[in-house]
Amino acid sequence: MTKQTGLWGMFRRLAGEETIDRAAFEHAEAIGDIAMNYGIRILEATPDRGARPWRKVELHLINETLALLGPAFYSPFLAHPLDLWIDRTPGGGGYGSGTLRIGDPGHDPSLLYRVFLHEGTHASNEYRGWPYERQYCMRPGFDWRREGKTWVHPRQQGRAAEAGTWETLPVDSRDVSVAPGEDLAETVRYFVHSVRDERAYLWPLDQTKPATYLWDTSPTRFIFVRDIFLALPPTHIWYRTLDPEVEARVAQVLRTA
């Protein structure tokens, strides 16, 4: 396009001779806002042509979720952008090397929400240098220990929980963690679902119990997520406190060297 043609095009638009595709403009604006505010680049095309365009409701959900998760969660992405895309093929998702892929959730926003929280937690953990494993998981109440080069945990998949005083998240064999990072990713997901009271999003947990029953079975992790991983202020919509005795005990655990 020549400079003259470009100027005439601008004049025609200003004169109203060309209409602006407002929906396309708002779509691009939403993608730009997510990149600017949270450091996440929404991709709608990939070299393998696997990515599909995002729906308006999906962009809104990601934007709202990131705002609620807060700066402690997304700040690492502002310095090193995270690429996020939805695959045309359904099923699961994955994170690696600065890229987060989500299988097509169809028209089920809860699936997009769950996968984003789980894989996004891995990303935030990696960007921060895995502080949970390096600073906290060996403290009392965090259950993990290292045997040689292998992390071991009483909730290892396919085995009954061993006796002990550790806290145990009551999940089934489909959702048992096998590494400290996985454990924290689950914790963030459970924490958010519980406090938002989104009962339909709690799969595969026991829906017959109160949404907050996980707080009672693993209070150390929830307080860790609330105060350290997400650093939620007391005014946050998700912020909840446990019994004063539990809060005091966990505070001591988190201070333990």
Backbone hydrogen bonds in HBPLUS format (Angstrom, degrees):
<---DONOR---> <-ACCEPTOR-->    atom                        ^
c    i                          cat <-CA-CA->   ^        H-A-AA   ^      H-
h    n   atom  resd res      DA  || num        DHA   H-A  angle D-A-AA Bond
n    s   type  num  typ     dist DA aas  dist angle  dist       angle   num
A0006-GLY N   A0002-THR O   2.92 MM   4  6.17 160.2  1.96 150.8 156.7     1
A0007-LEU N   A0003-LYS O   2.92 MM   4  6.19 153.4  1.99 148.3 154.9     2
A0008-TRP N   A0004-GLN O   2.92 MM   4  6.20 163.4  1.95 154.3 158.6     3
A0009-GLY N   A0005-THR O   2.84 MM   4  6.03 151.1  1.93 146.6 155.4     4
A0010-MET N   A0006-GLY O   3.03 MM   4  6.27 148.9  2.13 140.2 148.2     5
A0011-PHE N   A0007-LEU O   2.91 MM   4  6.25 158.3  1.96 150.7 156.5     6
A0012-ARG N   A0008-TRP O   2.87 MM   4  6.11 158.0  1.91 148.9 154.7     7
A0013-ARG N   A0009-GLY O   3.02 MM   4  6.27 157.4  2.08 145.4 151.2     8
A0014-LEU N   A0010-MET O   2.91 MM   4  6.17 161.7  1.94 152.4 157.6     9
A0015-ALA N   A0011-PHE O   2.88 MM   4  6.05 142.6  2.02 143.1 153.7    10
A0017-GLU N   A0012-ARG O   2.87 MM   5  5.17 151.4  1.95 160.5 154.6    11
A0016-GLY N   A0013-ARG O   3.03 MM   3  5.08 155.7  2.09 101.8 109.4    12
A0022-ARG N   A0020-ILE O   2.91 MM   2  5.60 109.4  2.42 115.4  98.2    13
A0025-PHE N   A0021-ASP O   2.98 MM   4  6.24 153.4  2.05 149.6 158.1    14
A0026-GLU N   A0022-ARG O   2.87 MM   4  6.08 162.3  1.90 155.1 158.5    15
A0027-HIS N   A0023-ALA O   2.95 MM   4  6.12 150.8  2.04 143.6 152.0    16
A0028-ALA N   A0024-ALA O   2.99 MM   4  6.20 165.5  2.02 148.7 152.0    17
A0029-GLU N   A0025-PHE O   2.88 MM   4  6.05 151.4  1.97 144.8 153.8    18
A0030-ALA N   A0026-GLU O   2.91 MM   4  6.09 153.5  1.98 144.2 150.2    19
A0031-ILE N   A0027-HIS O   3.13 MM   4  6.44 159.2  2.18 149.7 154.7    20
A0032-GLY N   A0028-ALA O   2.92 MM   4  6.12 156.9  1.98 146.4 153.2    21
A0033-ASP N   A0029-GLU O   2.86 MM   4  6.09 152.0  1.93 148.8 156.2    22
A0034-ILE N   A0030-ALA O   3.14 MM   4  6.38 157.5  2.20 146.8 151.6    23
A0035-ALA N   A0031-ILE O   3.15 MM   4  6.42 157.4  2.20 146.7 152.7    24
A0036-MET N   A0032-GLY O   2.93 MM   4  6.11 162.7  1.96 150.4 155.4    25
A0037-ASN N   A0033-ASP O   2.81 MM   4  5.81 166.8  1.82 153.4 157.3    26
A0038-TYR N   A0034-ILE O   2.97 MM   4  5.51 152.8  2.05 135.5 143.0    27
A0039-GLY N   A0035-ALA O   3.00 MM   4  4.65 137.8  2.18 119.2 125.4    28
A0082-LEU N   A0039-GLY O   2.96 MM  43  6.41 153.7  2.03 155.9 163.2    29
A0041-ARG N   A0082-LEU O   2.76 MM  41  5.99 150.5  1.85 145.4 155.5    30
A0084-LEU N   A0041-ARG O   2.89 MM  43  6.01 165.0  1.91 158.3 156.5    31
A0043-LEU N   A0084-LEU O   2.87 MM  41  5.94 170.9  1.88 155.4 157.6    32
A0049-ARG N   A0046-THR O   2.77 MM   3  5.05 160.6  1.80 119.9 125.1    33
A0088-ARG N   A0050-GLY O   2.75 MM  38  5.67 145.6  1.87 159.9 168.8    34
A0052-ARG N   A0086-ILE O   2.96 MM  34  5.96 147.4  2.07 164.9 172.2    35
A0058-GLU N   A0055-ARG O   3.07 MM   3  5.21 124.8  2.39  98.9 113.2    36
A0059-LEU N   A0055-ARG O   3.10 MM   4  6.49 158.5  2.15 157.2 162.3    37
A0060-HIS N   A0056-LYS O   3.02 MM   4  6.25 157.9  2.07 149.5 156.1    38
A0061-LEU N   A0057-VAL O   2.97 MM   4  6.12 153.0  2.04 139.7 146.6    39
A0062-ILE N   A0058-GLU O   3.04 MM   4  6.28 165.7  2.06 152.5 155.1    40
A0063-ASN N   A0059-LEU O   2.98 MM   4  6.10 163.1  2.01 147.9 153.2    41
A0064-GLU N   A0060-HIS O   2.90 MM   4  6.04 164.1  1.92 151.1 155.5    42
A0065-THR N   A0061-LEU O   2.88 MM   4  6.00 161.2  1.92 149.9 155.5    43
A0066-LEU N   A0062-ILE O   2.97 MM   4  6.09 165.0  2.00 151.6 155.1    44
A0067-ALA N   A0063-ASN O   3.09 MM   4  6.26 157.0  2.15 145.1 151.6    45
A0068-LEU N   A0064-GLU O   3.06 MM   4  6.31 152.0  2.14 145.4 152.7    46
A0069-LEU N   A0065-THR O   2.86 MM   4  6.09 156.6  1.91 151.7 158.7    47
A0070-GLY N   A0066-LEU O   3.05 MM   4  6.23 152.6  2.13 146.5 152.6    48
A0073-PHE N   A0070-GLY O   3.05 MM   3  5.66 135.4  2.25 115.4 126.0    49
A0074-TYR N   A0070-GLY O   3.25 MM   4  6.57 162.1  2.28 150.7 155.5    50
A0075-SER N   A0071-PRO O   2.77 MM   4  5.11 152.5  1.84 146.6 149.1    51
A0077-PHE N   A0074-TYR O   2.91 MM   3  5.53 140.8  2.06 119.9 130.5    52
A0078-LEU N   A0075-SER O   2.99 MM   3  5.31 142.5  2.13 109.3 120.0    53
A0080-HIS N   A0076-PRO O   3.29 MM   4  6.48 142.9  2.44 136.3 146.7    54
A0083-ASP N   A0098-GLY O   2.98 MM  15  6.22 172.8  1.98 158.3 155.9    55
A0100-LEU N   A0083-ASP O   2.71 MM  17  6.03 162.4  1.74 161.9 168.1    56
A0085-TRP N   A0100-LEU O   3.07 MM  15  6.56 155.3  2.13 163.8 170.3    57
A0102-ILE N   A0085-TRP O   2.98 MM  17  6.32 150.6  2.06 156.2 164.8    58
A0087-ASP N   A0102-ILE O   2.75 MM  15  5.93 161.9  1.78 149.3 155.6    59
A0104-ASP N   A0089-THR O   3.02 MM  15  5.57 147.6  2.13 115.6 118.3    60
A0103-GLY N   A0092-GLY O   2.69 MM  11  5.19 163.8  1.72 147.4 149.2    61
A0094-GLY N   A0101-ARG O   2.91 MM   7  5.32 152.5  1.99 144.0 148.7    62
A0101-ARG N   A0094-GLY O   2.85 MM   7  5.32 165.7  1.87 166.1 168.5    63
A0096-GLY N   A0099-THR O   3.04 MM   3  5.50 152.4  2.12 149.2 157.9    64
A0099-THR N   A0096-GLY O   3.07 MM   3  5.50 150.4  2.16 113.8 122.6    65
A0108-ASP N   A0105-PRO O   3.18 MM   3  5.67 160.9  2.21 128.6 134.5    66
A0111-LEU N   A0108-ASP O   3.09 MM   3  5.67 140.1  2.26 114.0 123.1    67
A0113-TYR N   A0109-PRO O   2.93 MM   4  6.13 160.1  1.97 150.6 156.4    68
A0114-ARG N   A0110-SER O   2.94 MM   4  6.09 163.8  1.96 146.5 150.0    69
A0115-VAL N   A0111-LEU O   3.05 MM   4  6.17 175.6  2.05 155.5 156.9    70
A0116-PHE N   A0112-LEU O   2.97 MM   4  5.99 159.9  2.01 145.8 152.2    71
A0117-LEU N   A0113-TYR O   3.03 MM   4  6.19 164.5  2.06 150.5 154.4    72
A0118-HIS N   A0114-ARG O   3.01 MM   4  6.21 167.8  2.02 153.8 157.2    73
A0119-GLU N   A0115-VAL O   2.93 MM   4  6.00 170.5  1.94 157.6 158.8    74
A0120-GLY N   A0116-PHE O   2.68 MM   4  5.35 145.8  1.80 138.8 150.5    75
A0121-THR N   A0117-LEU O   2.99 MM   4  5.90 141.5  2.15 135.4 143.4    76
A0122-HIS N   A0118-HIS O   3.37 MM   4  6.77 152.5  2.46 140.7 146.9    77
A0123-ALA N   A0119-GLU O   3.06 MM   4  6.41 156.2  2.12 145.4 151.9    78
A0124-SER N   A0120-GLY O   2.88 MM   4  6.14 164.8  1.90 150.0 153.4    79
A0125-ASN N   A0121-THR O   2.84 MM   4  5.95 160.0  1.88 150.6 156.5    80
A0126-GLU N   A0122-HIS O   2.88 MM   4  6.08 165.4  1.90 151.7 155.4    81
A0127-TYR N   A0123-ALA O   2.90 MM   4  6.09 167.3  1.91 156.9 160.4    82
A0128-ARG N   A0124-SER O   3.10 MM   4  6.19 140.6  2.26 137.9 147.7    83
A0128-ARG N   A0125-ASN O   3.13 MM   3  5.19 126.1  2.44  95.5 109.5    84
A0130-TRP N   A0125-ASN O   2.78 MM   5  4.83 169.0  1.79 147.3 144.1    85
A0129-GLY N   A0126-GLU O   3.05 MM   3  5.09 156.1  2.11 103.3 110.9    86
A0134-ARG N   A0130-TRP O   3.19 MM   4  6.36 167.6  2.20 154.6 158.5    87
A0135-GLN N   A0131-PRO O   2.70 MM   4  5.38 146.5  1.81 146.5 151.9    88
A0136-TYR N   A0132-TYR O   2.94 MM   4  5.00 146.1  2.06 125.8 136.2    89
A0137-CYS N   A0132-TYR O   2.80 MM   5  5.77 153.8  1.87 162.9 161.5    90
A0139-ARG N   A0136-TYR O   2.93 MM   3  5.55 167.9  1.95 128.2 131.4    91
A0142-PHE N   A0139-ARG O   3.12 MM   3  5.83 154.3  2.19 147.9 147.4    92
A0144-TRP N   A0142-PHE O   2.81 MM   2  5.90 129.2  2.07  94.1  95.4    93
A0145-ARG N   A0152-VAL O   3.28 MM   7  5.69 156.8  2.34 155.7 160.1    94
A0152-VAL N   A0145-ARG O   2.91 MM   7  5.69 170.9  1.92 172.9 174.9    95
A0147-GLU N   A0150-THR O   2.83 MM   3  5.33 163.7  1.85 168.6 163.9    96
A0150-THR N   A0147-GLU O   3.09 MM   3  5.33 164.5  2.12 124.4 125.7    97
A0156-GLN N   A0153-HIS O   3.23 MM   3  5.71 139.1  2.40 129.3 125.5    98
A0159-ARG N   A0156-GLN O   3.21 MM   3  5.87 150.6  2.30 142.8 141.6    99
A0171-VAL N   A0169-LEU O   2.90 MM   2  5.85 123.9  2.22 115.1  98.7   100
A0175-ASP N   A0172-ASP O   3.01 MM   3  5.79 164.2  2.03 124.9 129.9   101
A0182-GLU N   A0179-ALA O   3.05 MM   3  5.28 117.4  2.46 104.8 119.8   102
A0183-ASP N   A0179-ALA O   3.05 MM   4  6.36 156.3  2.11 154.7 162.0   103
A0184-LEU N   A0180-PRO O   3.04 MM   4  6.40 156.1  2.10 153.0 158.0   104
A0185-ALA N   A0181-GLY O   2.95 MM   4  6.17 156.5  2.00 147.6 154.7   105
A0186-GLU N   A0182-GLU O   2.95 MM   4  6.25 158.3  2.00 154.1 158.9   106
A0187-THR N   A0183-ASP O   3.00 MM   4  6.23 154.9  2.06 142.1 149.7   107
A0188-VAL N   A0184-LEU O   2.92 MM   4  6.23 161.8  1.96 159.3 160.9   108
A0189-ARG N   A0185-ALA O   3.21 MM   4  6.41 165.4  2.23 145.6 149.7   109
A0190-TYR N   A0186-GLU O   2.83 MM   4  6.09 168.4  1.84 162.1 164.9   110
A0191-PHE N   A0187-THR O   2.79 MM   4  5.87 163.2  1.82 152.5 158.0   111
A0192-VAL N   A0188-VAL O   2.97 MM   4  6.11 171.9  1.98 154.1 155.9   112
A0193-HIS N   A0189-ARG O   3.05 MM   4  6.19 169.9  2.06 152.5 155.7   113
A0194-SER N   A0190-TYR O   2.86 MM   4  5.92 162.2  1.89 150.8 156.3   114
A0195-VAL N   A0191-PHE O   3.05 MM   4  6.27 174.6  2.05 158.5 159.0   115
A0196-ARG N   A0192-VAL O   3.02 MM   4  6.04 147.2  2.13 146.3 155.3   116
A0197-ASP N   A0193-HIS O   2.95 MM   4  5.94 116.1  2.38 135.0 150.0   117
A0198-GLU N   A0193-HIS O   3.29 MM   5  5.56 148.6  2.40 149.1 154.2   118
A0197-ASP N   A0194-SER O   3.02 MM   3  5.02 143.1  2.16  96.7 108.2   119
A0199-ARG N   A0197-ASP O   3.05 MM   2  5.66 122.9  2.39 108.0  92.0   120
A0201-TYR N   A0198-GLU O   2.93 MM   3  5.51 149.3  2.02 115.7 125.2   121
A0202-LEU N   A0199-ARG O   3.24 MM   3  5.53 170.7  2.25 114.1 116.7   122
A0205-LEU N   A0202-LEU O   2.86 MM   3  5.65 167.0  1.88 135.0 136.4   123
A0209-LYS N   A0206-ASP O   3.41 MM   3  6.07 170.9  2.42 115.7 118.3   124
A0213-TYR N   A0210-PRO O   3.09 MM   3  5.47 164.5  2.12 121.6 120.8   125
A0215-TRP N   A0212-THR O   2.97 MM   3  5.51 143.7  2.11 113.3 123.0   126
A0216-ASP N   A0213-TYR O   3.18 MM   3  5.47 129.4  2.45 101.7 113.1   127
A0217-THR N   A0214-LEU O   3.20 MM   3  5.07 127.5  2.49  92.3 105.8   128
A0218-SER N   A0214-LEU O   2.99 MM   4  6.01 141.6  2.14 151.1 158.0   129
A0222-PHE N   A0218-SER O   3.32 MM   4  6.64 164.2  2.35 152.2 156.7   130
A0223-ILE N   A0219-PRO O   2.98 MM   4  6.09 165.1  2.00 153.7 157.0   131
A0224-PHE N   A0220-THR O   2.92 MM   4  6.06 152.1  2.00 145.3 154.1   132
A0225-VAL N   A0221-ARG O   2.85 MM   4  6.09 162.5  1.88 152.3 156.4   133
A0226-ARG N   A0222-PHE O   2.82 MM   4  6.00 163.6  1.85 148.1 153.4   134
A0227-ASP N   A0223-ILE O   2.84 MM   4  5.81 171.4  1.85 150.2 152.7   135
A0228-ILE N   A0224-PHE O   2.79 MM   4  5.29 151.9  1.87 141.1 149.1   136
A0229-PHE N   A0224-PHE O   3.02 MM   5  6.39 158.0  2.07 141.3 148.3   137
A0230-LEU N   A0225-VAL O   2.74 MM   5  5.58 159.1  1.78 153.6 156.7   138
A0232-LEU N   A0226-ARG O   2.72 MM   6  5.55 155.4  1.78 168.1 176.6   139
A0236-HIS N   A0233-PRO O   2.92 MM   3  5.46 169.0  1.93 125.0 128.4   140
A0239-TYR N   A0236-HIS O   3.02 MM   3  5.24 152.6  2.10 108.4 117.0   141
A0246-VAL N   A0243-ASP O   2.93 MM   3  5.26 117.8  2.33 108.1 123.5   142
A0247-GLU N   A0243-ASP O   2.93 MM   4  6.23 165.6  1.96 162.7 167.3   143
A0248-ALA N   A0244-PRO O   2.98 MM   4  6.13 158.1  2.03 146.4 151.9   144
A0249-ARG N   A0245-GLU O   2.99 MM   4  6.19 157.8  2.04 144.6 150.8   145
A0250-VAL N   A0246-VAL O   2.91 MM   4  6.09 169.9  1.92 160.7 162.6   146
A0251-ALA N   A0247-GLU O   2.96 MM   4  6.05 154.4  2.02 143.3 151.0   147
A0252-GLN N   A0248-ALA O   3.12 MM   4  6.36 149.5  2.22 141.7 149.0   148
A0253-VAL N   A0249-ARG O   3.02 MM   4  6.38 150.3  2.11 143.7 152.3   149
A0254-LEU N   A0250-VAL O   2.88 MM   4  6.16 162.8  1.91 158.8 161.8   150
A0255-ARG N   A0251-ALA O   3.13 MM   4  6.29 130.6  2.39 134.3 146.7   151
A0255-ARG N   A0252-GLN O   3.18 MM   3  5.09 132.6  2.42  92.7 105.6   152
A0256-THR N   A0252-GLN O   3.10 MM   4  6.22 120.4  2.47 138.7 153.1   153
A0256-THR N   A0253-VAL O   3.11 MM   3  5.19 146.7  2.23 100.5 110.4   154
